[in-house]
Amino acid sequence: MLSFGNADKFVYMKTVLIIRNMNPEKVETIKKFLLIPHIYRQIKVDSLYDFVIIVGKDYKKYFNGIE
């Protein structure tokens, strides 16, 4: 499942990757693709998502050129 939405607030300085479901293959793929250094594990067995990305004010470092 893929979805987009707004964070609960707009004060995030850094982009973070939050791992919700321990699927090592998917986690490694997204880590290699985005190179986000701030990674947190908040495993939720009933989560619909494998991971959540919170885009911070440093977004251009990770998403520059992506339309």
DSSP file (Angstrom, degrees, kcal/mol; ACC not computed):
  #  RESIDUE AA STRUCTURE BP1 BP2  ACC     N-H-->O    O-->H-N    N-H-->O    O-->H-N    TCO  KAPPA ALPHA  PHI   PSI    X-CA   Y-CA   Z-CA
    1    1 A M              0   0    0      0, 0.0     2,-0.4     0, 0.0    49,-0.2   0.000 360.0 360.0 360.0 138.0    0.0    0.0    0.0
    2    2 A L        +     0   0    0     47,-0.1     2,-0.3     2,-0.0    47,-0.0  -0.994 360.0 160.1-128.1 131.3    1.3    3.5   -0.9
    3    3 A S        -     0   0    0     -2,-0.4     2,-0.3     2,-0.0     0, 0.0  -0.981  23.7-147.2-147.7 160.8   -0.2    6.7    0.4
    4    4 A F        +     0   0    0     -2,-0.3     2,-0.3     2,-0.0    -2,-0.0  -0.942  28.6 143.6-126.6 147.6    0.8   10.3    0.8
    5    5 A G        -     0   0    0     -2,-0.3     2,-0.3     0, 0.0    -2,-0.0  -0.975  45.9 -82.5-168.4 176.2   -0.3   12.8    3.5
    6    6 A N        -     0   0    0     -2,-0.3     4,-0.1     1,-0.1    48,-0.0  -0.643  42.2-114.4 -91.9 149.5    0.8   15.6    5.7
    7    7 A A        -     0   0    0     -2,-0.3    -1,-0.1     2,-0.1     3,-0.0  -0.262  34.9-102.7 -71.1 167.7    2.7   15.3    8.9
    8    8 A D  S    S+     0   0    0      1,-0.1     2,-0.3    -2,-0.0    -1,-0.1   0.719 104.1   7.3 -67.5 -20.2    1.0   16.3   12.1
    9    9 A K        -     0   0    0      0, 0.0     3,-0.3     0, 0.0    -2,-0.1  -0.958  68.4-127.2-153.7 166.6    3.1   19.5   12.1
   10   10 A F  S    S+     0   0    0     -2,-0.3    -2,-0.0     1,-0.2    46,-0.0  -0.268  79.4  96.0-115.3  45.6    5.5   21.2    9.7
   11   11 A V        +     0   0    0     45,-0.0     2,-0.5    46,-0.0    -1,-0.2   0.221  43.1 131.4-118.1  12.8    8.5   21.8   12.0
   12   12 A Y        -     0   0    0     -3,-0.3    45,-1.8    43,-0.2    46,-0.1  -0.559  32.8-173.6 -73.9 120.9   10.6   18.8   11.0
   13   13 A M        +     0   0    0     -2,-0.5    45,-0.7    43,-0.3     2,-0.4   0.839  68.2  43.0 -81.1 -35.5   14.1   19.9   10.3
   14   14 A K  S    S-     0   0    0     42,-0.2     2,-0.3    43,-0.2    -1,-0.1  -0.884  81.9-119.1-119.0 144.5   15.4   16.6    9.1
   15   15 A T        -     0   0    0     -2,-0.4    23,-0.5    41,-0.1     2,-0.3  -0.630  38.5-169.3 -76.2 133.9   14.0   13.9    6.8
   16   16 A V  E     -A   54   0A   0     38,-2.2    38,-2.3    -2,-0.3     2,-0.5  -0.932  21.6-143.2-130.1 151.9   13.6   10.6    8.6
   17   17 A L  E     -Ab  53  39A   0     21,-2.7    23,-2.6    -2,-0.3     2,-0.6  -0.967  16.3-164.4-111.5 123.4   12.8    7.1    7.7
   18   18 A I  E     -Ab  52  40A   0     34,-3.4    34,-2.6    -2,-0.5     2,-0.5  -0.947  10.8-145.9-112.1 119.3   10.6    5.2   10.2
   19   19 A I  E     +Ab  51  41A   0     21,-3.2    23,-2.7    -2,-0.6    32,-0.3  -0.736  24.2 169.4 -87.2 123.3   10.6    1.4    9.8
   20   20 A R        +     0   0    0     30,-2.3    24,-2.8    -2,-0.5     2,-0.4   0.699  67.8  33.0-103.7 -27.9    7.2   -0.1   10.7
   21   21 A N  S    S-     0   0    0     29,-1.9     2,-2.0    22,-0.2    -1,-0.3  -0.991  81.1-124.6-137.5 124.4    7.5   -3.6    9.5
   22   22 A M        +     0   0    0     -2,-0.4     3,-0.1    -3,-0.1    29,-0.1  -0.477  50.6 146.5 -76.5  84.6   10.8   -5.6    9.5
   23   23 A N    >>  -     0   0    0     -2,-2.0     4,-2.5    27,-0.2     3,-0.5  -0.868  30.8-165.0-114.0  91.7   11.1   -6.6    5.9
   24   24 A P  H 3> S+     0   0    0      0, 0.0     4,-2.4     0, 0.0     5,-0.2   0.804  83.1  54.0 -52.9 -36.9   14.9   -6.5    5.5
   25   25 A E  H 3> S+     0   0    0      2,-0.2     4,-1.8     1,-0.2     5,-0.1   0.938 112.7  41.6 -65.0 -47.0   14.8   -6.6    1.7
   26   26 A K  H <> S+     0   0    0     -3,-0.5     4,-2.3     2,-0.2     5,-0.2   0.890 113.7  53.3 -68.0 -39.3   12.5   -3.6    1.4
   27   27 A V  H  X S+     0   0    0     -4,-2.5     4,-2.3     1,-0.2    -2,-0.2   0.931 109.7  47.5 -62.5 -45.6   14.3   -1.7    4.1
   28   28 A E  H  X S+     0   0    0     -4,-2.4     4,-2.2    -5,-0.2    -1,-0.2   0.887 110.7  53.0 -63.3 -39.0   17.7   -2.1    2.4
   29   29 A T  H  X S+     0   0    0     -4,-1.8     4,-2.1    -5,-0.2    -2,-0.2   0.942 111.9  43.3 -62.4 -48.4   16.2   -1.1   -0.9
   30   30 A I  H  X S+     0   0    0     -4,-2.3     4,-2.4     1,-0.2     5,-0.4   0.874 112.3  53.9 -68.8 -35.5   14.7    2.2    0.4
   31   31 A K  H  X S+     0   0    0     -4,-2.3     4,-1.8    -5,-0.2    -1,-0.2   0.903 112.1  44.6 -63.0 -41.0   17.9    2.9    2.4
   32   32 A K  H  < S+     0   0    0     -4,-2.2    -2,-0.2    -5,-0.2    -1,-0.2   0.867 115.2  48.3 -70.6 -36.8   20.1    2.5   -0.7
   33   33 A F  H  < S+     0   0    0     -4,-2.1    -2,-0.2    -5,-0.2    -1,-0.2   0.924 125.5  24.3 -71.6 -45.6   17.7    4.6   -2.9
   34   34 A L  H  < S-     0   0    0     -4,-2.4    -3,-0.2    -5,-0.2    -2,-0.2   0.730  83.0-148.1 -96.9 -24.3   17.2    7.6   -0.7
   35   35 A L     <  +     0   0    0     -4,-1.8    -4,-0.1    -5,-0.4    -3,-0.1   0.838  30.9 169.7  58.3  35.6   20.3    7.5    1.5
   36   36 A I        -     0   0    0     -6,-0.3    -1,-0.2    -5,-0.2    -2,-0.1  -0.692  21.2-163.7 -78.7 120.3   18.5    9.0    4.5
   37   37 A P        +     0   0    0      0, 0.0     2,-1.0     0, 0.0    -1,-0.1   0.714  69.4  81.0 -80.7 -19.0   20.8    8.7    7.5
   38   38 A H        +     0   0    0    -23,-0.5   -21,-2.7     2,-0.0     2,-0.4  -0.750  60.7 164.0 -93.8 100.0   18.1    9.3   10.2
   39   39 A I  E     -b   17   0A   0     -2,-1.0     2,-0.4   -23,-0.2   -21,-0.2  -0.961  12.7-178.1-124.2 131.1   16.4    5.9   10.6
   40   40 A Y  E     -b   18   0A   0    -23,-2.6   -21,-3.2    -2,-0.4     2,-0.6  -0.957  19.8-137.7-127.8 145.7   14.2    4.8   13.5
   41   41 A R  E     +b   19   0A   0     -2,-0.4     2,-0.2   -23,-0.2   -21,-0.2  -0.917  29.2 160.6-106.1 119.1   12.5    1.5   14.2
   42   42 A Q        -     0   0    0    -23,-2.7     2,-0.2    -2,-0.6   -24,-0.0  -0.667  26.4-162.4-130.9  74.7    8.9    1.7   15.4
   43   43 A I        -     0   0    0     -2,-0.2     2,-0.4   -22,-0.0   -22,-0.2  -0.397  11.8-179.6 -67.2 129.2    7.8   -1.9   14.6
   44   44 A K    >   -     0   0    0    -24,-2.8     3,-1.9    -2,-0.2    -2,-0.1  -0.963  19.1-155.3-131.5 113.2    4.0   -2.3   14.6
   45   45 A V  T 3  S+     0   0    0     -2,-0.4    -1,-0.1     1,-0.3   -25,-0.0   0.838  96.0  44.8 -58.4 -36.1    2.8   -5.8   13.8
   46   46 A D  T 3  S+     0   0    0      2,-0.0    -1,-0.3   -25,-0.0     2,-0.1   0.275  84.2 130.8 -94.7  11.5   -0.6   -4.5   12.6
   47   47 A S    <   -     0   0    0     -3,-1.9    -3,-0.0   -27,-0.2   -27,-0.0  -0.382  51.7-150.4 -67.8 140.7    0.9   -1.6   10.5
   48   48 A L  S    S+     0   0    0     -2,-0.1     2,-0.3     2,-0.0    -1,-0.1   0.632  79.6  65.5 -79.3 -15.5   -0.3   -1.3    6.9
   49   49 A Y        -     0   0    0      1,-0.1     3,-0.1   -29,-0.0    -2,-0.1  -0.814  65.6-151.1-114.5 147.6    3.0    0.2    5.9
   50   50 A D  S    S-     0   0    0     -2,-0.3   -30,-2.3     1,-0.3   -29,-1.9   0.805  85.6  -6.0 -79.7 -32.9    6.5   -1.2    5.8
   51   51 A F  E     -A   19   0A   0    -32,-0.3     2,-0.4   -31,-0.2    -1,-0.3  -0.984  58.7-141.9-156.9 162.7    8.0    2.3    6.4
   52   52 A V  E     -A   18   0A   0    -34,-2.6   -34,-3.4    -2,-0.3     2,-0.5  -0.989  11.2-154.3-128.5 137.3    7.1    5.9    6.7
   53   53 A I  E     -A   17   0A   0     -2,-0.4     2,-0.7   -36,-0.2   -36,-0.2  -0.966   2.7-161.7-113.1 123.0    9.1    8.9    5.4
   54   54 A I  E     -A   16   0A   0    -38,-2.3   -38,-2.2    -2,-0.5     2,-0.6  -0.925  17.4-142.6-101.6 117.7    8.7   12.2    7.1
   55   55 A V        -     0   0    0     -2,-0.7   -43,-0.2   -40,-0.2   -40,-0.1  -0.702  22.3-169.1 -86.8 120.8   10.1   14.9    4.8
   56   56 A G    >   -     0   0    0     -2,-0.6     3,-1.4   -43,-0.1   -43,-0.3  -0.262  43.3 -82.3 -98.5-173.4   11.9   17.6    6.6
   57   57 A K  T 3  S+     0   0    0    -45,-1.8     3,-0.4     1,-0.3   -43,-0.2   0.618 124.6  65.9 -67.5 -12.1   13.2   21.0    5.7
   58   58 A D  T >   +     0   0    0    -45,-0.7     3,-1.8     1,-0.2     4,-0.5   0.117  65.5 124.2 -92.0  20.6   16.3   19.3    4.3
   59   59 A Y  T X>  +     0   0    0     -3,-1.4     4,-3.0     1,-0.3     3,-1.3   0.768  59.3  66.6 -56.4 -31.8   14.2   17.6    1.6
   60   60 A K  H 3> S+     0   0    0     -3,-0.4     4,-1.1     1,-0.3    -1,-0.3   0.801  92.2  63.0 -63.2 -26.5   16.2   18.9   -1.4
   61   61 A K  H <4 S+     0   0    0     -3,-1.8    -1,-0.3     1,-0.2    -2,-0.2   0.815 119.7  23.3 -64.3 -30.8   19.2   16.8   -0.2
   62   62 A Y  H <4 S+     0   0    0     -3,-1.3    -2,-0.2    -4,-0.5    -1,-0.2   0.685 133.4  33.1-109.5 -26.0   17.1   13.6   -0.8
   63   63 A F  H >< S+     0   0    0     -4,-3.0     3,-1.9     3,-0.0     2,-0.2   0.173  73.1 143.0-123.1  17.5   14.5   14.6   -3.4
   64   64 A N  T 3< S+     0   0    0     -4,-1.1     3,-0.1     1,-0.3    -4,-0.0  -0.420  77.7  13.7 -63.4 125.7   16.2   17.2   -5.6
   65   65 A G  T 3  S+     0   0    0      1,-0.3     2,-0.6    -2,-0.2    -1,-0.3   0.355  93.3 123.7  91.9  -5.9   15.0   16.8   -9.2
   66   66 A I    <         0   0    0     -3,-1.9    -1,-0.3     1,-0.1    -3,-0.0  -0.795 360.0 360.0 -90.8 123.2   12.1   14.5   -8.3
   67   67 A E              0   0    0     -2,-0.6    -1,-0.1    -3,-0.1    -3,-0.0   0.403 360.0 360.0-102.0 360.0    8.9   15.9   -9.7
